[in-house]
Amino acid sequence: MVGESSTEPNGRPGGGSAKERKSFLLRLDPAVHDALARWAADELRSTNAQIDFLLRSALADAGRLPKDATRPRGRGRPRAGD
């Protein structure tokens, strides 16, 4: 209903724990997706990681990146034990 706040399984309103990741469907023009995929490959990232990187950069540039946002995982394969 309108006006009701939603809560996540962890009880926090609208948020999530630091380890949870939100999933959602994103519809893109095929040419835009192809350009993102090429750019991601050039930077040794997955397309998903490239989109995350670009969104974080845009939020930071606009002064809207939340202070409690988790840092993205580094590039490449995780080290053994990570």
Beta strands, then each sheet from edge to edge (+ up, - down):
end
